[in-house]
Structure formats: structure tokens, C-alpha cells
Amino acid sequence: MLPSERENWRGRFGAYALDRHGALRSLNTRSHFVKTLFRLIVLFFIQVIALGGSYQQSSSASVDNNLMVYLPLVQKSAPDEIEYYLDEMNFARMTCITSNLVNLYGPRHHNFKRFFIDDKCTIGGQSYDNHNLIRASMYVFNGFEELGYNPGKEFVPEWHDSFNVVAQKIGSVYPNTFIEISAHVDSVDTTPGASDNAGSVAAMIEIARVLKDYQNRHSLRFITFVGEENHLKGSRHHAERIVARGETIKAGLVMDGIGWSEIAPDHMNCLWDNGNAETRHISNLFNSVRLEYDIDIEWRLCDLLQSNQWSDNYAYWEHGLPAVLSIGGQPYADPNYHSCADTMSSIDMQNVYLAALENLAVTLKLDAEETQPDAYQAGESTAPALPEGEGISH
Ligand SMILES: [Zn+2]
């Protein structure tokens, strides 16, 4: 309970509650001293109950039964701000954005100026001026503008005129320390890319919508990366620019492939960190928020540090910056992975929605923390070594 509410409650109690319900009526004939003393005793009991925060009727048998009528006036706690923002997340909106990215722009690849018109990857007839990757990025860019952001294009050198889209909100307490929420918008050329990775883009945009008027303490960035499927081109360029500008990254929350669960119909979000203290702290927050806010999704760590397949989290790790990947079920085990069958009819939008709720709650938990200046500035690489002779191939 906040002090102001306690004061407010006291005011209500003193103003009319004791008199209005007549609990002290039998004391009216007694002296003013006795009345005052009795009120003090009652206030003492109620104060103890209020501060204890665990009031139950059965536990206050020593209080006069007539007083029970007042006790429900005690407000147990303030509404949780995180709960409020979680309730604002809109499942239908996420589904709509995912569907647009799949059906209007898939495959989101620099070799395509047309889209797949059916689940057999038949290419549609109309050709566009820009390739699908640029068109999809402009869809995100325009979406941010409609939400009231002032997005920017982060052009990626020598990558088909394509660009990351970045929208940001500068923080009131830590303006140079960023929490970045991202998803890659590109796909390989063999898939409409619903779970990989339209669903995650929709999740990121919905989080940006919900947090538009949130008073953030740390700076927030919402990003779509391009070229993830081509050696993390977009995220690597972005990470280099973070380092060049001397920014501090509190957390990179990356979403990729969250529309699949290996335990369907139950839901899963597997967290991929690099095992150091900063990233494990973030992974653990994913576990605590799902329990605290009843987000019905399983939690586990992905234990695949030796894999040669990575997502944009790896670009952060290369510069010693903390990032954690949400990747839904077992990475790369999705039978529709990079195939023509990664469509709206196979993606698990409920898994997308639940993983998005987690990422939103973790963002707000991190924002509420105090941050040491320069705590997570770029330094030694924390990227696990790749196997000899192998490159990133996700
Ligand atoms: Zn992906």
C-alpha cells in the first residue's frame, strides 16, 4: 500500500466511516476520553492489519464484530502497472500484422519483388518497384509513424539498399542506456516466413504500441533487423553503431521464431543467453514474470552454445553487450523451419502472444531497475566461439 492511499483511507475512516455505520453508537454515552481511547485502539489494530498486508477476517477475531464492516475499506495494494500494460496487448492486432507480413511481403527477401500466393510457394503475378525486404521494412516504418513514433532508417552497407527500422523513446533517468526490443524482418527465399519471423515482428510492434505513452526511465528502442538470414548483416551493423556512439545497452531482447512450441498444444519460450551473469539475470526474469503474471507458457534455457546457428543476439555478444533470445520451442526443430509451410495456417499465434507478453513484462521489470553507469558498455566479446571453419548459417 502506498502512503498516500493509507492517508486517503484514514481520511475516509475518520470522516464518516466510524459514524456512518453506527459501530460506536453504544459508546455515545461514555466519556469523550473512553471514546478517544477506543478509537486509538481500533486504529492501532487496523494499522497493524494494513501494514501486515495479509488481512483476513478470521485473523481479527479480537476486534469487535461490529467493526468488521469497516475493514474492507482497507485497500490492499496499488494496481500493478505491468498488469495494466499486459492487459493492453492485443492478440488480433498481432495476428493481423503477422498475416500482412506473410501474405503481402513473403518471402521478405532481396531477390523477390512479388509474393507467394498459396501454400505451395507459387509466385504471384504483380511485380513491385522495390523488393520485398524494402517493402516489408516500409510497412514497419509506416506502422511506427501511425503509432506516433518518429522512426529512422539504419541503412546497412552493401545490402541491397535495405535498412533496419528503428523507433525509440528516450528515457527520463538513463537517457544513454538502452533496452532494445527487436526482431528480424527478413526471411530466406524459400518461405513466407510466418514463425520465422513475421510473428516476432508483430510482437515487437505491439509492444511498441502499448508502451507509446509509458514513462520510461531507460531509453527504449524498437527495431526490425534486415539480413539476419545472411550472416546477421543488419544486427551486426547496428551493434557497431552502438559501440561507435558509446551507448550503454542494458538489454537486447531479441525475438525469433516464437510462433512454434515443441510441446503443443502447450506453449514454450526457450531463452537463449550466453551464460554470463547479465544475460542469465535477464533469462531468469522471463521465468519470474510468467509466474508473477500468470502468463501460461513454459520456461527453459536453450542449451545450444556450440551450435553454429545463431540469431541477432549473437551480434550483441560479439561486442560484450547483454542480449537474450526468445525463440519459442526447440531452436531449428520446427518442421516448417525455412520451408514453404511456414504460413499463417501453421504458426502458433498463441505462442507468439504469450512470448510477447513475457518480453513486455521483462522490459518493464528491467526499466524499473537501477542501472550502474557504463555497467554494460561494449567491451570484451562474450560470444561463444564458433566451431572451427564454420560460419553463422541461420
Ligand atoms: Zn529467424
Residues whose N, C-alpha, C, O or C-beta is under 5 A from the ligand:
A	BS01	ZN	D196 N197 D256
